[in-house]
Amino acid sequence: MHSKSVQFQVAAGGSLKGEGRVAGDKSISHRSVMLGSLAEGTTHVSGFLEAEDALSTLAAFQAMGVDIERPATGQLIIHGVGMHGLQAPDKPLDLGNSGTSMRLLSGLLAGQAFDSVLVGDASLSRRPMKRVTTPLREMGAVIDTTEQGTAPLHIHGGHTLRGLHYAMPMASAQVKSCLLLAGLHAEGETSVSEPAPTRDHTERMLQGFGYDVQRVGDTVSLRGGGKLTACDIDVPADISSAAFFLVGASIAADSEVLLRHVGVNPTRTGVIDILKLMGADIELLNGRLVGGEPVADLRVRSAKLHGIAIPENLVPLAIDEFPVLFVAAACAEGETVLTGAEELRVKESDRIQSMADGLLALGIDARPTPDGMMIRGGRMTGGRVDSKGDHRIAMAFAIAALRASAAIQIDDCANVNTSFPSFVALARHLGLAISVLE
Ligand code: S3P
């Protein structure tokens, strides 16, 4: 599936104009399959992200006996099996590139009666899993990993889980969600406190399925043993995918783009706050609540950006958007400084290093630090950069071409299909001169 040879070639300059809808929200798509599968009754999902990561989650539940119909693009009909209805998969569950699938499933499967094995691609097999296996073991789960604490994860079923009160050492929605999902099958109360707010889609969706979830201050809790009742889910467009065009239309002259039906949950809108602090012209129009998630249309126009010190409290709220925010910084006047973002080093690639390497290759003064980066805005040349197989690095450098002085070639772009398969088509529709060589 993964081919290193997929290359993007993007001509320099131009502007972005028009309207469009970016791909469905990845985080919400994963959770819709997980909770829909465990619910009693039939869950209808629309706007589902038909991309490799979310499809890995979908295939995993099909392999555990859940009947999921796909009547049309973006639509799922999930025939829930109830809290105890999953069946043992007959082979390892291959989660591809998807950290969210692996970390959330590890919690959901730790309390099952059967054994399961979770595997992933080379990138996922390098990513840290101790952050979930350590607290899950405290709950009574039995999980084997490699000596480094990485996948494959061998989860031994048939162990009773006990509720846990866990203070997360890092601000991670995946760890929080893993433990809440484990808590569904645990005795007593499970609670997780977070050092800073992280995306709360799991909590919102559990409530949508009728499960009692409490939040007091920085702590979320639930009691095991309840049930989920099927509901309908309208997945909004992914703000993490919209981010490429928020930056693109900001940095390119004469641009104006309208992005429809974008999820603007306040635990995800750090990218808008950061861009506005840099001087961006972004408006939220027609704000509404869709199935418990705030949604809006986003209008963005060209603006003159300036460098800032990015407030650390915004980092977890924009954690997936830094590759393209670094491009915004490269096009801004003055210096942008990011600190408190060491988590970027353990994403699909080391995103601090991948972006610093690429920006330097394009003539930008980018200085990586252990927990962030300093970028001085300047003139970007064209050139050839390596996405390191990371979807968001690939898309970020495609957007950079809007302000480069010559074409940019980006290697190893196949993984754009993990989150945003329609990126190239939508980017072209809005005016980016991008072509794909396979
Ligand atoms: C996600 C949480 C974030 C994010 C990832 C999706 C989620 O990861 O980077 O793309 O859906 O819960 P962390 O929890 O590791 O920060």
Boltz pocket constraint, residues with backbone or C-beta under 6 A from the ligand:
constraints:
  - pocket:
      binder: B
      contacts: [[A, 26], [A, 27], [A, 28], [A, 100], [A, 171], [A, 172], [A, 173], [A, 174], [A, 175], [A, 177], [A, 199], [A, 319], [A, 320], [A, 343]]
      max_distance: 6.0
